[in-house]
Amino acid sequence: MITALPPLELAGRGTPRALRCRVLQSPLAGVSDRIFRSLVRRWAPDALLFTEMVNATSLELGHGLIKVEELASEPGPIGVQLFDHRPAAMADAARRAEAAGAYLIDINMGCPVKKIAKKGGGSGLIRDPDLAARIVEAVAAAVAIPVTVKTRLGWCGSDADPVSWCQQLEGAGAQLLTLHGRTREQGFKGQADWDAIAAVKRALRIPVIANGDVNSAADALRCLEHTGADGVMVGRGTMGAPWLVGQIDAALSGRPIPPSPGARERIALAAEQLQALVAARGDHGLLIARKHMSWTCTGFSGAPQLRHALMRAPTPADALALLDQAAAQLDDCGALAPLAAAAVAPVAESPA
C-alpha cells in the first residue's frame, strides 16, 4: 500500500512549487473549464488542475484568453497546457499564461488529434524531437514558473523509444513529465503500457507522472506500485465523476476514501453544473451541459431514460425541470420512477 506521499518539489527559475497532492487532473478539451474545475476542487482542494488545452496562436490573436483569464482568482494550483510547433510563439504564450496566474506551464506533446498532430503540435512533436527540445528550452527560458511536458510513449509501436525520447525532454529543461502509456497510433485504444512508464521512471531524474487506465483509487495504487511513478494523472475517468481525483488523493494519503455520490447527489450535481454553465454561457450552456449531464446521471435505475430525456430537452428550463422531476421521483433505494410523457417531448426540428 502506498500512503502518505510527501509533496513533489518543482523548481522553475523562480520560486519552487510544491505539489501537495500526487493526483493531477488532466486537461480535457471541452470539459475542464472553470466550472468543471470548481467541482473537482470540491473533493480535491490541493490537486493540480489544468485549463483546457490552449493554442499558442489563439493567445497571440486574443481568441484563447477566456481559458486563462482570472486564473489567479481560482483556489488551488491551476496549470495552463499549451500546444504549437513554434518555439517563439510558445514562449510568448507561456509568458501570457504566467501573467494570468498560471501555477505552471505544461507543454502538450501527446494529443493524438490529426488536425493538431499534422501541423506539428501535440503528438506530432514526437516525430521531431529536436524541435520538441527547442520548444521546451524556449518556454523554460521565458517564464519563472516550472515547465512540464505531457507526452506519449512514441508515434507508433515500431519506432517507440520512450526512454530516449523522455530523456531528451528532461535534458531540454522539463521539470516534470507526465507519460501516457500509449503511442499516438493507439490513441485511447488497447491497454496502457505501465512497464514502459516504469522504464522511463528508472531512467529520469525528474518526477514522472503515470497516465493511462487510472479510473479508480485501486487503479492508482496498482499503477504506482507497478511503475514507481511519482504520481498519477486522471483524465477521461473524471468525466461525470469530478470526485475521482479526491478519492484517489485520499487513498494515496491513507485517508478513508469518500464514497461516490448516489443518485440524488448525482442529479443535484448535474442541475448545479447546468445552471452554472447557463449563467456563464447563456443558452449555449445547455449544449455544453448535455454531455456532462449524460456522464453524471449514471449508475442508478432509470438513469438511461433520464439521460435520453435530457438530451432532447429544448431549453435549459426544460432540462432543469426534468432533473427536478427525477429528484422528486427517486425512491428510498435510489431508483427512478418512469418520467412523465410530457417531460420527454422531442425537440422541434429546425427548418431546412
C-alpha positions as CSV (number, residue, x, y, z in Angstrom):
1,M,0.0,0.0,0.0
2,I,1.4,3.4,-1.0
3,T,0.4,6.0,1.6
4,A,1.3,9.5,3.0
5,L,3.4,10.6,0.0
6,P,5.3,13.8,0.6
7,P,4.8,16.9,-1.6
8,L,6.5,17.0,-5.0
9,E,9.0,19.8,-5.3
10,L,9.3,21.5,-8.7
11,A,12.0,24.2,-9.3
12,G,11.4,26.7,-12.0
13,R,13.7,29.7,-12.5
14,G,11.7,31.5,-9.8
15,T,10.2,30.3,-6.5
16,P,9.9,26.5,-6.4
17,R,6.4,25.0,-6.5
18,A,5.3,22.2,-4.2
19,L,2.5,19.8,-5.3
20,R,0.9,18.6,-2.1
21,C,-1.4,16.2,-4.0
22,R,0.1,13.4,-6.1
23,V,-3.0,13.2,-8.3
24,L,-3.3,15.5,-11.3
25,Q,-6.4,16.3,-13.3
26,S,-5.7,16.0,-17.0
27,P,-6.5,18.9,-19.3
28,L,-9.7,17.9,-21.2
29,A,-10.7,19.8,-24.3
30,G,-14.3,21.0,-24.0
31,V,-14.5,19.6,-20.4
32,S,-12.0,21.1,-17.9
33,D,-13.4,24.6,-17.9
34,R,-13.6,26.8,-14.8
35,I,-17.0,25.3,-13.7
36,F,-15.7,21.7,-14.0
37,R,-12.6,22.6,-12.1
38,S,-14.6,24.0,-9.3
39,L,-16.4,20.7,-8.9
40,V,-13.2,18.7,-8.9
41,R,-11.8,21.1,-6.3
42,R,-14.7,20.3,-4.0
43,W,-13.3,16.8,-3.5
44,A,-9.6,17.6,-4.1
45,P,-8.8,21.1,-2.8
46,D,-5.0,20.7,-3.2
47,A,-4.9,18.9,-6.6
48,L,-3.1,20.4,-9.6
49,L,-5.8,21.0,-12.2
50,F,-5.4,22.3,-15.7
51,T,-7.2,24.5,-18.2
52,E,-8.3,23.1,-21.4
53,M,-5.5,22.8,-23.9
54,V,-4.7,26.3,-25.3
55,N,-3.4,27.0,-28.8
56,A,-0.4,29.5,-28.6
57,T,-1.7,31.1,-31.8
58,S,-5.1,31.7,-30.2
59,L,-3.4,33.6,-27.4
60,E,-1.5,35.6,-29.9
61,L,-4.7,36.6,-31.6
62,G,-6.6,37.1,-28.3
63,H,-9.1,34.2,-29.0
64,G,-8.0,31.9,-26.3
65,L,-7.9,34.4,-23.4
66,I,-11.1,33.0,-21.9
67,K,-9.3,29.8,-21.0
68,V,-6.6,31.6,-18.9
69,E,-8.5,34.7,-17.6
70,E,-8.8,35.1,-13.9
71,L,-6.7,32.0,-13.1
72,A,-5.3,33.8,-10.1
73,S,-8.8,34.1,-8.6
74,E,-9.3,30.3,-8.5
75,P,-8.4,28.4,-5.3
76,G,-5.6,25.9,-5.6
77,P,-3.0,25.4,-8.3
78,I,-4.0,25.7,-11.9
79,G,-1.7,24.8,-14.8
80,V,-2.0,26.0,-18.3
81,Q,-1.3,23.5,-21.1
82,L,-0.1,25.0,-24.3
83,F,0.4,23.5,-27.8
84,D,2.0,24.7,-31.0
85,H,5.1,23.9,-33.1
86,R,6.8,27.3,-33.0
87,P,9.2,27.9,-30.1
88,A,8.9,31.7,-30.1
89,A,5.1,31.5,-30.1
90,M,5.1,29.0,-27.3
91,A,7.4,31.2,-25.2
92,D,5.2,34.2,-25.8
93,A,2.1,32.2,-24.9
94,A,3.8,30.9,-21.7
95,R,4.6,34.5,-20.6
96,R,0.9,35.5,-21.1
97,A,-0.3,32.4,-19.1
98,E,2.2,33.2,-16.3
99,A,1.0,36.8,-16.2
100,A,-2.6,35.5,-15.9
101,G,-1.8,33.4,-12.8
102,A,-0.7,30.0,-14.1
103,Y,0.8,27.8,-11.4
104,L,3.0,26.1,-14.1
105,I,3.2,25.7,-17.8
106,D,2.6,22.3,-19.4
107,I,3.5,21.6,-23.0
108,N,1.3,19.2,-24.9
109,M,3.3,16.7,-26.8
110,G,0.7,13.9,-26.7
111,C,-2.6,15.0,-28.2
112,P,-3.4,12.4,-30.9
113,V,-5.9,14.5,-32.8
114,K,-4.9,14.5,-36.5
115,K,-5.6,18.2,-37.2
116,I,-3.2,19.1,-34.3
117,A,-0.6,16.5,-34.9
118,K,-0.3,17.0,-38.7
119,K,0.6,20.6,-38.1
120,G,3.5,19.6,-35.8
121,G,1.7,20.2,-32.5
122,G,0.7,17.7,-29.8
123,S,1.9,14.2,-30.5
124,G,3.3,15.5,-33.9
125,L,6.4,16.7,-31.9
126,I,7.3,13.1,-31.1
127,R,8.4,12.8,-34.8
128,D,10.7,15.9,-34.4
129,P,12.5,15.5,-31.1
130,D,14.9,18.3,-31.9
131,L,12.1,20.8,-32.4
132,A,10.4,19.5,-29.3
133,A,13.6,20.1,-27.3
134,R,13.8,23.7,-28.7
135,I,10.3,24.4,-27.6
136,V,11.0,23.2,-24.0
137,E,14.1,25.3,-23.9
138,A,12.3,28.4,-25.2
139,V,9.4,28.1,-22.8
140,A,11.7,27.3,-19.8
141,A,13.7,30.4,-20.6
142,A,10.7,32.6,-20.9
143,V,9.0,32.0,-17.6
144,A,10.0,31.7,-13.9
145,I,7.3,29.1,-13.1
146,P,8.0,25.4,-13.7
147,V,7.6,23.9,-17.2
148,T,6.3,20.4,-17.6
149,V,5.6,18.1,-20.5
150,K,2.7,15.7,-21.2
151,T,3.6,13.1,-23.9
152,R,3.2,9.5,-25.1
153,L,5.4,6.5,-25.5
154,G,6.1,7.3,-29.2
155,W,4.4,7.8,-32.5
156,C,3.8,4.1,-33.2
157,G,4.8,0.8,-31.7
158,S,7.5,0.1,-34.2
159,D,9.5,3.2,-33.6
160,A,8.7,4.0,-30.0
161,D,11.8,4.6,-27.8
162,P,10.2,6.3,-24.8
163,V,13.3,6.3,-22.6
164,S,15.4,8.2,-25.1
165,W,12.5,10.5,-26.0
166,C,11.8,11.4,-22.4
167,Q,15.5,11.8,-21.6
168,Q,15.7,14.4,-24.3
169,L,12.8,16.4,-22.9
170,E,14.4,16.2,-19.4
171,G,17.7,17.5,-20.9
172,A,15.9,20.4,-22.5
173,G,14.6,21.7,-19.2
174,A,11.3,19.9,-18.4
175,Q,10.9,19.8,-14.6
176,L,8.2,17.1,-14.6
177,L,7.0,14.7,-17.2
178,T,3.5,13.1,-17.5
179,L,3.7,10.0,-19.6
180,H,0.6,8.4,-21.2
181,G,1.3,4.7,-21.6
182,R,0.1,4.5,-25.2
183,T,1.5,5.6,-28.6
184,R,-0.1,8.2,-30.8
185,E,-1.1,5.3,-33.1
186,Q,-3.0,3.7,-30.3
187,G,-5.0,6.8,-29.4
188,F,-7.0,5.7,-26.4
189,K,-7.3,2.1,-27.5
190,G,-5.7,-1.0,-26.0
191,Q,-4.1,-1.3,-22.6
192,A,-1.7,1.4,-21.3
193,D,1.8,0.0,-21.0
194,W,2.8,0.6,-17.4
195,D,6.0,-1.4,-17.9
196,A,7.2,1.3,-20.4
197,I,6.3,4.0,-17.8
198,A,8.4,2.1,-15.2
199,A,11.4,2.1,-17.6
200,V,11.1,5.8,-18.1
201,K,10.8,6.5,-14.4
202,R,14.0,4.5,-13.7
203,A,15.9,6.5,-16.4
204,L,14.9,10.0,-15.4
205,R,15.8,12.2,-12.5
206,I,12.8,14.5,-12.7
207,P,9.4,13.4,-11.3
208,V,7.3,11.2,-13.7
209,I,3.5,11.1,-13.5
210,A,1.8,8.0,-14.9
211,N,-1.2,8.4,-17.1
212,G,-3.5,5.8,-18.7
213,D,-6.0,3.3,-17.4
214,V,-6.3,5.0,-14.0
215,N,-10.1,5.1,-13.3
216,S,-10.3,4.4,-9.6
217,A,-8.4,4.6,-6.4
218,A,-7.5,0.9,-6.7
219,D,-6.2,1.5,-10.2
220,A,-4.0,4.4,-9.0
221,L,-2.5,2.3,-6.2
222,R,-1.7,-0.6,-8.6
223,C,-0.2,1.9,-11.2
224,L,2.1,3.5,-8.7
225,E,3.2,0.1,-7.3
226,H,3.8,-1.1,-10.8
227,T,5.6,1.9,-12.3
228,G,7.3,3.5,-9.3
229,A,6.0,6.8,-10.7
230,D,5.7,9.9,-8.5
231,G,2.0,10.4,-9.0
232,V,-0.9,9.7,-11.4
233,M,-2.9,11.8,-13.8
234,V,-6.5,11.0,-14.4
235,G,-8.5,12.2,-17.5
236,R,-11.5,10.6,-19.1
237,G,-12.4,8.8,-15.9
238,T,-13.3,12.1,-14.3
239,M,-15.9,12.9,-16.9
240,G,-19.1,12.8,-14.9
241,A,-17.1,11.9,-11.8
242,P,-15.4,15.0,-10.6
243,W,-15.0,13.3,-7.2
244,L,-12.5,10.7,-8.6
245,V,-9.4,12.9,-8.0
246,G,-10.4,13.3,-4.4
247,Q,-11.0,9.6,-4.0
248,I,-7.5,8.8,-5.3
249,D,-5.9,11.5,-3.2
250,A,-7.5,10.0,-0.1
251,A,-6.2,6.6,-1.0
252,L,-2.6,7.9,-1.5
253,S,-2.8,9.8,1.7
254,G,-4.0,6.9,3.8
255,R,-7.4,8.6,4.5
256,P,-10.8,6.9,4.2
257,I,-11.9,7.0,0.5
258,P,-15.1,9.1,0.2
259,P,-17.9,7.2,-1.4
260,S,-19.1,8.0,-4.9
261,P,-22.3,10.1,-4.8
262,G,-25.6,8.3,-5.1
263,A,-28.5,9.0,-7.4
264,R,-29.9,12.0,-5.6
265,E,-26.4,13.6,-5.3
266,R,-25.6,13.0,-9.0
267,I,-28.9,14.6,-10.1
268,A,-28.3,17.6,-7.9
269,L,-24.7,17.9,-9.3
270,A,-26.0,17.8,-12.8
271,A,-28.5,20.5,-12.1
272,E,-25.8,22.6,-10.4
273,Q,-23.5,22.3,-13.4
274,L,-26.3,23.1,-15.8
275,Q,-27.2,26.2,-14.0
276,A,-23.6,27.4,-13.8
277,L,-23.0,26.8,-17.5
278,V,-26.2,28.6,-18.5
279,A,-25.3,31.5,-16.2
280,A,-21.8,31.7,-17.8
281,R,-22.7,30.9,-21.5
282,G,-26.4,31.6,-21.9
283,D,-28.5,29.1,-23.8
284,H,-25.3,27.7,-25.3
285,G,-24.5,26.4,-21.9
286,L,-27.2,23.8,-22.4
287,L,-25.3,22.3,-25.3
288,I,-22.2,22.1,-23.2
289,A,-24.2,20.7,-20.2
290,R,-25.8,17.9,-22.2
291,K,-22.6,15.8,-22.2
292,H,-21.9,16.5,-18.5
293,M,-25.5,15.5,-17.6
294,S,-25.2,12.4,-19.6
295,W,-21.9,11.4,-17.9
296,T,-23.1,12.3,-14.4
297,C,-26.6,10.7,-14.5
298,T,-25.5,7.1,-14.4
299,G,-25.4,4.2,-12.0
300,F,-29.0,4.1,-10.9
301,S,-32.2,2.5,-12.0
302,G,-34.0,4.8,-14.6
303,A,-30.8,6.7,-15.5
304,P,-30.9,5.7,-19.2
305,Q,-34.4,7.1,-19.6
306,L,-33.4,10.3,-17.8
307,R,-30.4,10.8,-20.0
308,H,-32.5,10.2,-23.1
309,A,-34.9,12.9,-22.0
310,L,-32.2,15.4,-21.0
311,M,-30.5,15.1,-24.5
312,R,-33.9,16.0,-26.1
313,A,-34.7,18.9,-23.7
314,P,-35.0,22.0,-25.9
315,T,-34.3,24.7,-23.3
316,P,-32.3,25.0,-20.1
317,A,-35.6,25.4,-18.2
318,D,-36.9,22.1,-19.6
319,A,-33.7,20.3,-18.7
320,L,-33.8,21.6,-15.2
321,A,-37.4,20.6,-14.8
322,L,-36.5,17.1,-15.8
323,L,-33.8,16.9,-13.2
324,D,-36.1,18.4,-10.6
325,Q,-38.8,15.8,-11.5
326,A,-36.3,13.0,-11.4
327,A,-35.1,14.0,-7.9
328,A,-38.6,14.1,-6.7
329,Q,-39.4,10.7,-8.0
330,L,-36.5,8.8,-6.6
331,D,-37.5,6.1,-4.2
332,D,-35.7,5.2,-1.0
333,C,-33.4,2.8,-2.9
334,G,-32.3,5.5,-5.4
335,A,-34.4,4.1,-8.3
336,L,-36.1,6.5,-10.6
337,A,-39.8,6.0,-11.5
338,P,-40.7,6.5,-15.2
339,L,-40.7,10.1,-16.2
340,A,-43.9,11.7,-17.3
341,A,-44.5,11.5,-21.0
342,A,-44.7,15.3,-21.4
343,A,-41.2,15.6,-20.0
344,V,-39.7,13.8,-22.9
345,A,-41.3,15.7,-25.8
346,P,-39.0,15.7,-28.8
347,V,-37.0,18.8,-29.8
348,A,-38.6,20.6,-32.6
349,E,-36.7,20.2,-35.9
350,S,-35.0,23.2,-37.4
351,P,-36.4,24.4,-40.7
352,A,-34.4,23.1,-43.8
